[in-house]
Amino acid sequence: MREILSIHLGQGGIQTGNACWELYCLEHGIQPDGTMPSDKTIGGGDDSFSTFFSETGSGTHVPRAVFVDLEPTVCDEIRTGTYRQLYHPEQIISGKEDAANNYARGHYTIGKESGFAPARASFGRLRPQE
C-alpha cells in the first residue's frame, strides 16, 4: 500500500492544508481528536484512510503531514483550533518571526537561525518504516 506525506509551507500552505485535513477527517469518519468511532465501518473494511493517516499505538489516527512556517501566528491557529488534538506537536514547526516577504532575510538570517532541522526530523518520523 502507498502512503502520502503532505508538506505544508508558509501561511497559504498551512491554511490550505488544515482545511484539507479537516475534509479528510470528515470523509473518513475520523473525529477532531483522531479517534474513529468503533461502530463506524467505512466501506465494509475499506482502509483507504491509512494512505493519509498513521494509526498510533493508542488507536488514534494522525495525519502524515508537516506544517512549517517562520511566523508562528498561522501555526498557533492550528495549535488552538478545533483539530488541535489531531496533530502531534512535532508536526507543527514555526519560527519566532517572519521574514516580512524578504527572501534574503528568510534565507540568510531568520530562516538560518530558526533552522529546519526539526522539520527534517519530522519528515523522517512520518516516513513509513519498511
C-alpha positions as CSV (number, residue, x, y, z in Angstrom):
1,M,0.0,0.0,0.0
2,R,1.2,3.5,-0.7
3,E,1.4,6.3,1.8
4,I,1.2,10.0,1.2
5,L,3.2,12.6,3.1
6,S,1.9,16.2,2.9
7,I,4.2,19.1,3.5
8,H,2.6,22.5,4.1
9,L,4.8,25.5,3.9
10,G,4.0,29.2,4.7
11,Q,0.7,30.8,5.5
12,G,-1.2,29.8,2.4
13,G,0.1,26.2,2.5
14,I,-0.7,25.8,6.2
15,Q,-4.2,27.3,5.9
16,T,-5.0,25.2,2.8
17,G,-3.5,22.1,4.4
18,N,-5.5,22.5,7.6
19,A,-8.7,22.8,5.6
20,C,-7.8,19.7,3.6
21,W,-7.1,17.6,6.7
22,E,-10.5,18.7,8.2
23,L,-12.1,17.5,5.0
24,Y,-10.2,14.2,5.0
25,C,-11.4,13.6,8.6
26,L,-15.0,14.2,7.6
27,E,-14.7,11.9,4.6
28,H,-13.2,9.1,6.6
29,G,-15.2,9.5,9.8
30,I,-12.2,10.5,12.0
31,Q,-13.0,12.7,14.9
32,P,-11.1,16.0,15.6
33,D,-9.2,14.2,18.3
34,G,-8.0,11.5,15.9
35,T,-10.3,8.7,17.1
36,M,-12.6,6.7,14.8
37,P,-15.9,5.5,16.3
38,S,-15.7,1.7,16.8
39,D,-19.2,1.3,15.2
40,K,-18.0,3.0,12.1
41,T,-17.4,0.7,9.2
42,I,-16.1,2.7,6.3
43,G,-16.8,0.9,3.1
44,G,-17.0,-2.5,4.7
45,G,-13.4,-2.7,5.9
46,D,-12.0,-0.2,3.4
47,D,-8.8,1.1,4.9
48,S,-8.0,3.7,2.3
49,F,-7.7,6.3,5.1
50,S,-4.4,4.7,6.0
51,T,-2.9,6.2,2.9
52,F,-3.2,9.6,4.6
53,F,-3.2,8.7,8.3
54,S,-0.9,6.8,10.6
55,E,-2.5,4.8,13.4
56,T,-0.8,5.3,16.8
57,G,-0.4,2.6,19.5
58,S,-3.4,4.1,21.3
59,G,-5.6,3.7,18.3
60,T,-5.8,7.4,17.2
61,H,-5.2,8.5,13.7
62,V,-2.6,11.1,13.0
63,P,-2.2,12.8,9.6
64,R,1.0,12.2,7.6
65,A,1.7,15.9,7.4
66,V,4.1,18.5,8.5
67,F,3.3,22.2,8.8
68,V,6.3,24.7,8.6
69,D,6.4,28.5,8.8
70,L,8.8,31.0,10.1
71,E,6.0,33.1,11.5
72,P,4.1,31.4,14.4
73,T,0.7,33.0,14.1
74,V,-0.8,30.6,11.5
75,C,0.7,27.6,13.2
76,D,-0.8,28.8,16.5
77,E,-4.2,28.8,14.9
78,I,-3.8,25.1,14.3
79,R,-2.4,24.5,17.8
80,T,-5.5,26.2,19.3
81,G,-8.1,25.2,16.7
82,T,-10.8,22.5,16.7
83,Y,-8.5,19.9,15.2
84,R,-5.6,20.7,17.6
85,Q,-5.6,17.2,19.1
86,L,-5.4,15.6,15.6
87,Y,-1.8,16.7,15.1
88,H,1.3,15.7,17.1
89,P,3.2,18.8,18.3
90,E,6.3,17.8,16.4
91,Q,4.3,18.1,13.1
92,I,3.8,21.8,13.5
93,I,7.1,23.7,13.2
94,S,7.3,27.5,13.5
95,G,10.0,30.1,14.0
96,K,9.8,33.2,16.2
97,E,9.2,35.9,13.5
98,D,8.5,36.1,9.8
99,A,10.8,37.3,7.0
100,A,8.5,40.1,6.0
101,N,8.3,38.9,2.4
102,N,12.0,39.4,2.1
103,Y,13.7,36.3,0.6
104,A,17.2,37.3,1.7
105,R,16.1,37.8,5.2
106,G,14.3,34.5,5.3
107,H,17.1,32.6,3.7
108,Y,20.2,34.1,5.3
109,T,19.1,35.3,8.7
110,I,15.7,34.4,10.2
111,G,15.4,31.1,8.4
112,K,19.0,30.1,9.1
113,E,18.7,31.0,12.8
114,S,15.5,29.0,13.3
115,G,17.0,26.1,11.4
116,F,14.9,23.5,9.7
117,A,16.5,20.5,11.5
118,P,13.2,19.9,13.4
119,A,11.4,19.8,10.0
120,R,13.8,17.3,8.6
121,A,13.4,15.2,11.8
122,S,9.6,15.3,11.5
123,F,9.8,14.1,7.9
124,G,11.9,11.1,8.9
125,R,9.4,10.1,11.6
126,L,6.5,10.3,9.2
127,R,8.2,8.2,6.6
128,P,6.7,4.6,6.6
129,Q,9.0,2.1,8.2
130,E,9.9,-0.8,5.9
